[in-house]
Amino acid sequence: MAQALDIERWNPECLFNNTDHRTDLNGVDRLIVRRGQPFTISLYLRSGSYQPGISSLDCIAETGPQPSEQYGTRARFGLSSSIDTSTWSATVTSPPGDMVALSICSSPKAPIGRYTLTLGQSEKIEFILLFNPWCPADAVYMDNEQNLAEYVLSQDGIIFRGSSKHIIPTPWNFGQFESGILDICLRILDMNPKCLRNPGKDYSGRRNPIYVTRVLSAMVNCNDDKGVLLGKWTDGYEGGVSPLFWRGSVEILRNWDTQSCQPVRYGQCWVFAAVACSVSRALGIPCRVITNYLSAHDTNSNLVIERYVNENGELIQSREMIWNYHCWVESWMTRPDLKPDFDGWQASDPTPQEKSEGVYCCGPIPLRAIKEGELAFKYDAPFVFAEVNADVVTMMKKKDGSTSKVTTIGLVGQMISTKSVGSDSREDITHLYKYPEGSDEEREAFTKANHQNKLLQENPDLGLHVTIKVTPDMRKGCDFDVFAVVTNNTEGEKKCRLVFGSCAVSYNGFLGGNCGFKDLLNVQLPPGAERRVPLRLNYSKYGSQVTEDNLIRLAALLHDYSTGQAKLAMRNIVLDNPEIKVRILGEPKENRKLAAEISLQNPLPEPLDNCCFSIEGANLTGGNIISERLGCTVGPGEDAKVKIYFTPTHSGLRKLVVDFDSNKLCHVKGYRNVIIGK
């Protein structure tokens, strides 16, 4: 006759379990475990003792407001002779006695989230269950410890911005284990419209990382729901802060949580992607932020970006644009809903660009599906394929209303980048998205994707050629030259008109004011000749025009008088901000106060006012931002310098992220890696 264990009290052994499940950075004051991996609870009996084969214990694990065995949100199980890691199970691992070591394992396919575990008639234990990329039976399993350390456990990283020819690393504090962040991530899932409409079905869906990733791609933006961030790309940032203000995800997520799920103002693509990465890692899904340079935004799904210029080579604004760069995330998981060989990295994009199934979300779509041109695969393959592969057709709109085609080399999807595993260097992952240009495999992918424009593309006529060259040193505050290089590869003399202009541009292609312009009506070139035409860019002119993105678009339009043809060269240049120097004073040890001496030299020919340095870092600044404002003006060539104190809480390699802001030089970023000793 089975005898139920008479439990007086229990101990969830949070320190042991959380450390064993690699969740201890969330704290050890409550039980947080990963699915498909056993955890141990100590039971202290009121009477009797545990007897193998005689003692019994009913266990019920439940999640969500409407737990049901049909939906997989309720599991009932008893004691077994050993743990079965393929399903919910329990066994006793201690010898007979009045203290019972109860080992419990969740199913590797169980929904993630908050659980109540009922033992016997009345004992209830609360715990949180996460995805488990260390478990071979979990859909997010990753079999490389270095990759897991980077894509799940690392709380800081590098996001690449700038341009394809001048890539700029920007530090970011993901902070997924900072105090309260996991609860906020679970609240994001609870606030999603699918959960509000049908919580039972939504909680059941949380067993599936495909479902969770798609929900996150919708919930990180607020376009259809009570999502985290409001995007803004034009007309200032009244009522909020510039997206460049943010140094990490922690403040954004906390602001959303404390403001009753009102959207945080404002985000742009790298901010949306970074927050999605923080939430994914917090929930246990391996995730990384990637940057696609010269990223196409194709609004009509024809895989072609149609852009128009006027007779001065100036772009006419339209909805279809090529972003200087665009960031999204990749998450690691299996795809049992697709045919074999499409497991691994999946792209999803939380930046609201186009609707998918009526909602502003995008993905997840296997990188392999993009590479192979499999555009019927779920989800949103055509849009992501266009971002890295769209063709560019440029037309000139003339004053009389007529249009003519302009020859230009429009490359899309270049230098696709992510942070390397275990270092701050850049890893080029373009090969994961596309075959080498011109290869047979590329043509095969284009054929499958019905990308007719690329298949019919002819080699450009190189008879008369124009390119743009720049100098290596283009710092904000300096005057410098850029060059249009015109080459005549024909056997006859050429007479041309060269229009060489520049304007401020935002990273996603919105055009600003003129930064310098030159119109040469009579450029004569003998056969085989080359001519370099300089354009001087003066800070006195561009300084008031450029946005915080520090971008200037150069365009050189060449009209061939003899043929009537026009050729266009375009290039975006990034102005370098000054370097932030960080010196750590004292020996870095956990729970010991440290000082950082931070300085920046004013590169502008005018003084800086309202100067402020801010720092944050996972396990360095207590989950807070620490700021220090300068009380004086910083003249041209002078140093802005402060000392900021902070107390690290955990040992290991940590990233101190620094931001400098002032009236004329906005949100300059820097960082210093610090090794904290025990």
C-alpha positions in Angstrom: 0.0 0.0 0.0 1.5 3.3 -1.1 2.0 5.9 1.6 2.0 9.6 0.8 5.0 11.5 2.1 4.0 13.8 5.0 5.9 17.0 4.2 6.5 19.6 7.0 8.7 22.0 5.1 10.9 22.2 2.0 14.0 24.0 0.6 14.2 24.8 -3.1 18.0 24.9 -2.9 18.2 28.0 -5.1 21.9 28.6 -4.8 22.7 25.0 -5.9 20.0 24.7 -8.6 20.4 28.2 -10.1 24.2 27.7 -10.3 23.8 24.3 -11.9 21.3 25.6 -14.4 23.4 28.7 -15.2 20.7 31.1 -14.0 22.5 32.3 -10.8 23.3 35.8 -12.3 19.6 36.4 -12.0 20.1 36.0 -8.2 19.7 33.0 -5.9 16.8 34.2 -3.9 14.2 32.2 -6.0 14.2 29.1 -8.1 15.0 29.6 -11.8 15.7 26.5 -13.8 16.0 25.3 -17.4 13.8 22.8 -19.1 14.9 19.1 -19.7 17.5 19.3 -16.8 16.9 17.9 -13.3 16.8 20.1 -10.2 16.7 19.1 -6.5 14.3 20.1 -3.8 15.0 19.1 -0.1 11.9 17.8 1.7 11.7 17.6 5.5 9.1 15.1 6.7 6.7 15.8 9.6 6.4 12.1 10.3 7.6 8.8 9.0 10.5 8.4 6.5 10.9 7.8 2.8 10.7 4.1 1.9 11.6 3.1 -1.7 8.7 1.4 -3.4 6.3 2.3 -0.6 6.4 6.1 -0.3 4.4 8.1 -2.9 4.2 11.7 -3.9 1.8 13.4 -6.3 3.4 16.2 -8.3 1.5 18.7 -10.4 3.4 21.4 -12.5 1.2 24.2 -13.9 1.8 27.4 -15.8 -0.6 30.2 -17.0 -4.1 31.2 -16.0 -5.8 28.2 -17.5 -3.5 25.2 -17.0 -4.6 22.2 -19.0 -3.0 18.8 -19.9 -4.4 19.1 -23.4 -2.4 22.4 -23.9 0.7 21.1 -22.2 0.4 23.8 -19.5 -0.3 21.2 -16.8 1.6 18.0 -16.0 0.8 15.4 -13.4 3.4 12.9 -12.4 4.5 10.8 -9.4 7.7 9.2 -8.1 9.7 7.0 -10.6 12.7 4.8 -10.0 14.8 7.2 -12.1 14.6 10.5 -13.9 13.2 10.5 -17.4 14.6 13.6 -19.1 12.2 13.4 -22.0 9.1 14.3 -19.9 8.1 15.6 -16.5 9.4 13.2 -13.9 10.5 12.9 -10.3 12.7 10.5 -8.2 14.3 10.4 -4.8 18.1 10.5 -4.8 18.7 10.3 -1.0 18.8 7.1 1.2 15.7 6.3 3.4 15.2 8.9 6.1 13.3 12.0 7.3 15.1 14.3 4.8 14.2 13.6 1.2 16.3 14.8 -1.8 13.6 15.1 -4.5 15.0 15.3 -8.1 12.5 16.8 -10.6 13.0 17.2 -14.4 10.7 19.2 -16.6 10.0 18.1 -20.2 12.5 19.7 -22.7 9.3 20.7 -24.7 7.5 22.3 -21.7 6.3 25.9 -22.1 8.6 28.4 -20.5 7.4 30.9 -17.9 6.2 31.0 -14.2 5.2 27.7 -12.7 3.6 26.4 -9.6 4.7 23.0 -8.5 2.2 21.3 -6.1 3.7 18.5 -4.0 1.1 16.2 -2.3 -2.0 17.9 -1.0 -0.8 21.4 -0.2 2.9 22.2 -0.6 3.3 24.8 -3.5 6.7 25.8 -4.9 7.0 28.7 -7.3 9.7 28.6 -10.0 10.6 30.0 -13.4 11.3 27.7 -16.3 13.5 28.8 -19.2 14.7 27.4 -22.5 17.8 25.2 -22.2 20.3 25.5 -25.0 22.6 23.1 -23.0 20.0 20.3 -23.4 20.2 18.2 -26.6 16.5 17.6 -26.6 15.6 21.3 -26.4 14.8 23.0 -29.7 17.3 25.8 -28.9 20.2 23.3 -28.2 23.7 24.6 -29.1 26.6 22.3 -28.8 29.5 24.7 -28.4 30.4 26.1 -24.9 32.1 29.2 -26.3 29.1 30.1 -28.4 26.8 29.6 -25.4 29.0 31.9 -23.3 28.6 34.6 -26.0 25.1 34.2 -27.2 23.3 33.3 -24.0 25.4 34.3 -21.0 27.3 37.4 -22.2 25.6 40.6 -20.9 27.4 43.0 -23.1 28.4 43.2 -26.7 29.3 45.3 -29.8 26.8 46.5 -32.4 28.3 47.6 -35.7 27.2 51.0 -37.2 28.8 53.5 -39.5 29.1 52.5 -43.2 30.2 49.5 -45.2 33.5 51.3 -46.0 33.9 52.7 -42.4 32.5 50.3 -39.9 32.2 51.7 -36.4 31.8 49.4 -33.3 29.3 50.6 -30.7 29.3 49.0 -27.2 25.9 47.8 -25.8 24.9 46.6 -22.3 22.4 43.8 -22.8 22.0 43.3 -19.1 19.7 40.4 -19.3 20.5 39.2 -15.8 20.2 42.5 -14.0 17.7 42.8 -11.2 14.1 42.6 -12.4 14.8 42.1 -16.1 13.6 38.5 -16.3 10.3 39.5 -14.8 9.9 42.3 -17.3 10.7 39.8 -20.1 7.9 37.5 -18.9 5.6 40.6 -18.7 6.3 41.3 -22.3 5.1 37.9 -23.2 2.0 38.4 -21.0 1.1 41.7 -22.6 1.2 40.4 -26.2 -2.2 40.6 -28.0 -2.3 36.8 -28.6 -2.0 36.2 -24.8 -4.7 38.9 -24.0 -7.0 37.2 -26.6 -6.4 33.6 -25.7 -4.0 33.1 -22.7 -4.4 29.3 -22.6 -3.3 28.9 -26.2 -0.5 31.6 -25.9 1.0 29.9 -22.8 0.9 26.6 -24.7 2.7 28.3 -27.6 5.6 29.3 -25.3 7.0 25.7 -25.6 8.1 26.7 -29.1 11.0 29.2 -29.7 9.6 29.9 -33.2 6.4 31.2 -31.6 8.2 33.1 -28.8 10.7 34.8 -31.3 7.8 35.9 -33.5 5.9 37.4 -30.5 9.1 39.2 -29.5 9.6 40.6 -33.0 6.1 42.2 -32.6 6.4 43.2 -29.0 9.7 45.1 -29.0 8.0 47.7 -31.2 4.7 49.2 -30.1 2.9 49.6 -33.5 0.1 47.1 -32.9 0.3 46.5 -29.1 1.6 47.6 -25.7 5.1 47.0 -27.0 8.4 48.3 -25.6 9.7 51.0 -28.0 8.3 53.7 -30.2 10.4 54.2 -33.4 11.2 57.7 -34.7 13.4 58.6 -37.6 12.5 62.2 -38.5 11.7 65.6 -37.1 13.4 65.6 -33.7 12.8 63.7 -30.5 10.4 65.8 -28.5 8.7 63.9 -25.7 11.5 61.4 -25.5 15.2 60.9 -26.1 17.3 60.3 -29.2 17.9 56.6 -30.0 21.6 57.4 -29.7 21.0 58.3 -26.0 20.7 54.6 -25.0 23.8 52.7 -23.9 21.9 49.5 -23.1 18.6 47.6 -22.8 18.2 47.7 -19.0 16.9 51.3 -18.7 14.6 50.9 -21.7 13.0 47.7 -20.2 12.7 49.2 -16.7 11.1 52.4 -18.1 8.5 50.3 -20.1 7.7 48.3 -16.9 7.4 51.2 -14.5 5.4 53.3 -17.0 2.5 50.8 -17.1 3.7 49.3 -20.5 3.6 52.7 -22.3 6.2 52.7 -25.1 9.6 54.1 -24.4 10.5 57.0 -26.7 12.5 56.5 -29.0 14.2 53.6 -30.8 15.8 52.9 -34.1 16.9 49.7 -35.7 20.0 48.9 -33.5 18.0 49.7 -30.3 15.0 47.5 -31.3 17.5 44.7 -32.2 19.5 45.0 -29.0 16.4 44.9 -26.8 15.1 41.8 -28.6 18.5 40.2 -28.1 18.4 41.0 -24.3 15.0 39.5 -24.0 15.8 36.4 -26.0 19.0 35.7 -24.0 17.1 36.2 -20.8 14.6 33.6 -21.8 17.4 31.2 -22.8 17.3 31.5 -26.6 20.8 32.0 -28.1 20.7 35.3 -29.9 23.0 37.9 -31.6 22.6 41.3 -33.2 23.6 41.6 -36.8 24.2 44.6 -39.1 23.5 44.5 -42.9 25.2 47.4 -44.7 23.3 49.0 -47.7 20.1 47.3 -46.6 17.2 47.6 -49.0 13.6 48.4 -47.9 11.5 46.9 -50.6 7.8 48.0 -50.1 6.2 46.2 -53.0 8.0 42.9 -52.9 9.3 43.0 -56.5 13.0 42.7 -55.3 13.8 46.0 -57.0 14.5 49.4 -55.3 13.3 52.1 -57.7 15.0 55.4 -56.8 14.8 58.7 -58.6 17.3 61.6 -58.8 16.9 65.1 -60.3 19.2 66.6 -62.9 21.7 67.5 -60.1 22.0 63.9 -59.0 20.1 64.6 -55.8 17.9 61.8 -54.6 14.1 62.4 -54.6 12.7 61.0 -51.3 10.5 57.9 -51.6 9.3 55.0 -49.4 11.7 52.6 -51.1 15.1 53.3 -49.7 18.5 51.8 -49.1 19.4 52.2 -45.5 23.1 52.9 -44.8 22.8 49.9 -42.4 20.1 48.0 -40.8 20.2 45.8 -37.7 18.1 42.8 -36.8 18.6 39.7 -34.7 19.4 36.0 -35.3 18.1 33.3 -32.9 19.3 29.7 -32.8 16.7 26.9 -33.0 15.4 23.9 -34.9 12.7 24.3 -37.6 10.6 21.1 -37.5 7.9 23.1 -39.4 10.1 23.2 -42.5 11.9 20.5 -44.5 15.2 19.2 -43.1 18.5 21.3 -43.1 16.9 24.6 -42.2 17.8 24.5 -38.4 20.3 26.9 -36.9 20.3 30.7 -37.1 17.0 32.3 -37.9 16.6 36.0 -38.7 13.9 38.1 -37.1 13.4 41.8 -37.2 11.7 43.8 -34.4 12.0 47.2 -36.3 8.5 48.1 -37.6 8.9 48.3 -41.4 6.2 46.2 -43.1 3.3 44.2 -41.8 3.4 40.4 -41.6 0.1 38.6 -41.1 -1.4 42.0 -40.3 1.1 42.8 -37.6 4.4 44.8 -37.6 6.8 41.8 -37.1 9.2 39.9 -39.2 10.6 36.3 -39.0 11.9 34.0 -37.9 13.3 32.9 -41.2 16.2 30.5 -41.6 19.4 32.1 -43.0 19.7 29.1 -45.3 16.3 29.9 -46.9 17.5 33.4 -47.7 20.7 32.0 -49.2 18.9 29.4 -51.3 16.2 31.8 -52.5 13.4 29.7 -50.8 10.9 32.6 -50.6 7.8 30.4 -49.7 9.3 29.5 -46.3 8.0 30.9 -43.1 8.2 33.7 -42.1 8.7 36.8 -44.3 11.4 35.4 -46.6 10.8 37.8 -49.5 11.3 40.9 -47.3 14.6 39.7 -45.8 15.8 38.3 -49.1 15.2 41.8 -50.6 17.2 43.4 -47.8 20.3 41.6 -48.8 19.7 41.0 -52.5 17.4 43.7 -54.1 18.4 45.2 -57.4 18.7 49.0 -57.6 17.3 50.8 -60.6 18.0 54.6 -60.8 15.9 56.9 -62.9 16.4 60.6 -63.6 13.3 62.9 -63.4 13.9 65.9 -65.7 12.4 69.3 -65.4 10.1 68.6 -68.4 8.6 65.6 -66.5 10.3 62.9 -68.6 12.5 60.2 -67.1 15.5 58.4 -68.3 17.6 55.5 -66.8 20.9 56.4 -65.1 23.7 53.9 -65.0 24.9 53.3 -61.5 26.4 50.4 -59.5 23.9 49.8 -56.7 25.2 47.2 -54.3 22.8 45.9 -51.6 23.6 43.6 -48.7 27.3 44.2 -48.0 29.6 43.4 -45.1 26.9 41.6 -43.0 28.5 41.8 -39.5 28.2 40.5 -36.0 30.5 40.5 -32.9 32.9 37.6 -32.9 32.6 34.9 -30.2 34.9 35.7 -27.2 36.3 39.0 -28.6 35.2 42.5 -29.7 36.3 42.0 -33.3 33.9 41.8 -36.2 32.8 38.6 -37.8 31.7 38.8 -41.4 28.7 36.5 -42.0 27.7 37.7 -45.5 28.3 34.1 -46.7 25.5 32.8 -44.5 23.0 35.0 -46.4 24.3 34.9 -50.0 26.6 33.1 -52.4 29.5 34.9 -53.9 28.4 37.5 -56.5 28.3 36.1 -60.0 28.6 32.4 -58.9 26.5 29.6 -60.4 24.9 29.1 -56.9 23.9 32.7 -56.8 22.2 32.4 -60.1 20.4 29.3 -58.9 19.1 31.1 -55.8 18.0 34.0 -57.9 16.2 31.6 -60.3 14.4 30.0 -57.3 13.4 33.4 -56.0 12.3 34.5 -59.5 14.7 37.5 -59.2 14.4 38.4 -62.9 16.2 41.8 -62.6 19.4 40.2 -61.3 19.2 37.4 -63.8 18.9 39.8 -66.8 21.6 42.1 -65.5 24.2 43.1 -68.0 27.7 44.2 -67.2 27.8 48.0 -67.1 29.5 49.9 -69.9 32.8 51.1 -68.6 33.5 53.5 -71.4 33.0 56.6 -69.3 33.3 55.9 -65.6 32.8 58.0 -62.4 33.7 57.0 -58.9 34.1 58.8 -55.5 37.3 58.7 -53.5 37.8 60.0 -50.0 40.7 60.7 -47.7 41.2 58.4 -44.7 40.9 61.1 -42.1 37.4 62.6 -41.9 36.9 63.8 -38.4 33.9 65.8 -37.2 35.0 69.4 -36.8 37.6 69.2 -39.6 37.6 70.6 -43.2 38.5 68.0 -45.8 38.3 67.1 -49.5 36.4 64.4 -51.3 37.0 63.5 -55.0 35.0 62.6 -58.0 37.3 60.6 -60.3 36.2 60.6 -63.9 37.8 58.1 -66.3 37.5 58.0 -70.1 38.1 54.4 -71.2 37.0 55.1 -74.8 39.2 55.7 -77.9 37.7 59.2 -78.5 37.7 62.5 -76.6 34.8 63.1 -74.3 33.0 66.3 -73.2 30.9 66.0 -70.1 29.1 67.8 -67.4 29.9 66.8 -63.8 27.5 67.7 -61.0 29.2 66.8 -57.6 27.1 67.4 -54.5 26.8 66.4 -50.9 24.0 66.5 -48.3 23.4 65.3 -44.8 21.6 62.0 -44.6 20.2 59.9 -41.7 21.4 56.2 -41.5 18.0 55.0 -42.9 18.2 57.3 -46.0 16.3 60.4 -45.1 18.0 63.4 -46.8 19.0 66.7 -45.1 20.6 70.0 -46.1 23.3 70.7 -48.6 26.9 70.3 -47.3 28.8 71.4 -50.5 28.1 71.5 -54.3 30.0 71.9 -57.5 28.7 72.0 -61.2 31.3 71.7 -63.9 29.7 72.3 -67.3 32.8 71.5 -69.4 34.9 68.5 -68.4 37.1 67.5 -71.3 38.8 64.1 -71.2 41.2 62.8 -73.9 41.1 59.0 -74.5 42.4 57.0 -71.5 42.5 60.1 -69.3 41.5 60.4 -65.7 40.5 63.5 -63.8 40.2 64.0 -60.1 37.7 66.8 -59.2 37.9 67.9 -55.5 34.9 69.1 -53.4 35.8 70.8 -50.2 33.6 70.0 -47.2 33.9 72.7 -44.5 32.7 72.3 -41.0 31.2 75.8 -41.1 28.8 74.5 -43.7 28.2 70.8 -42.8 28.4 71.2 -39.0 24.8 72.6 -38.8 23.4 70.1 -41.3 24.6 66.6 -40.2 22.4 64.6 -37.9 23.7 62.6 -34.9 24.4 59.8 -37.4 27.4 61.9 -38.6 26.6 60.9 -42.2 27.1 62.8 -45.5 25.9 61.5 -48.8 28.1 62.2 -51.8 26.7 62.0 -55.3 28.6 62.6 -58.6 26.4 62.7 -61.7 28.2 62.6 -65.1 26.4 63.7 -68.3 28.0 62.5 -71.5 27.2 65.2 -74.1 27.9 62.9 -77.1 25.5 60.1 -76.1 23.1 61.8 -73.7 23.7 59.1 -71.2 24.1 59.8 -67.5 26.2 57.9 -64.9 25.9 58.2 -61.2 28.3 57.4 -58.3 27.0 57.6 -54.7 28.7 57.1 -51.4 27.9 57.7 -47.8 30.8 58.9 -45.6 30.9 58.8 -41.8 32.5 61.5 -39.8 34.6 60.2 -36.9 33.8 61.3 -33.4 36.7 61.9 -31.0 37.9 58.9 -29.0 36.8 58.6 -25.4 39.7 57.6 -23.1 39.0 55.5 -20.0 41.6 54.8 -17.3 40.7 52.5 -14.4 42.2 53.7 -11.1 42.9 51.1 -8.4 42.8 47.3 -8.5 39.4 46.0 -9.9 37.8 43.6 -7.3 34.2 42.7 -6.7 32.4 44.7 -4.1 35.3 47.2 -3.9 34.8 50.9 -5.0 36.6 51.8 -8.2 37.2 55.0 -10.1 37.2 55.5 -13.9 39.0 58.6 -15.2 37.3 59.5 -18.5 38.3 62.1 -21.0 37.6 63.4 -24.5 39.3 66.1 -26.5 37.0 68.7 -28.1 37.7 68.4 -31.9 35.4 71.2 -32.9 36.5 74.8 -33.7 33.9 76.0 -31.1 33.4 75.5 -27.4 31.3 72.7 -25.9 28.7 73.4 -23.2 26.5 71.2 -21.0 29.1 68.4 -21.1 28.1 65.1 -19.4 29.7 61.7 -19.2 27.6 58.6 -18.3 28.6 55.0 -17.6 26.8 51.7 -17.2 27.9 48.1 -17.3 26.4 44.7 -16.4 27.6 43.8 -12.8 29.6 47.0 -12.7 27.2 49.8 -11.9 24.4 48.0 -10.0 22.1 48.0 -13.0 22.1 51.9 -12.9 23.5 54.7 -15.0 26.0 56.9 -13.3 26.4 60.4 -14.7 28.9 63.2 -14.0 28.3 66.7 -15.5 31.1 69.2 -16.1 30.6 72.6 -14.6 32.6 74.5 -17.2 32.8 75.1 -21.0 35.4 73.0 -22.9 37.2 75.1 -25.5 38.5 73.9 -28.9 41.3 71.4 -28.5 40.7 71.2 -24.7 40.0 68.0 -22.8 36.7 67.3 -21.0 37.7 65.1 -18.0 35.8 63.5 -15.1 36.3 60.9 -12.5 33.3 58.5 -11.9 33.1 56.0 -9.0 31.4 52.6 -9.2 31.3 49.3 -7.3 31.5 46.0 -9.3 29.4 43.2 -7.9 30.7 40.1 -9.8 34.1 39.0 -11.0 35.1 38.3 -14.6 35.5 40.3 -17.8 33.1 43.2 -17.9 32.4 46.0 -20.3 32.1 49.6 -19.0 30.0 51.5 -21.6 30.6 55.3 -21.7 28.6 58.0 -23.3 29.5 61.7 -23.8 26.9 64.3 -24.6 27.1 68.1 -25.0 25.4 70.9 -27.0 27.4 70.4 -30.1 28.8 66.9 -29.8 26.0 64.4 -29.1 26.1 60.9 -27.7 29.7 59.9 -28.4 30.2 56.3 -27.4 33.2 54.5 -25.9 34.0 51.5 -23.7 36.7 49.8 -21.7 36.9 46.1 -20.9 37.7 45.6 -17.2 38.7 42.3 -15.6 37.2 42.2 -12.1 39.0 40.0 -9.6 37.4 38.1 -6.7 
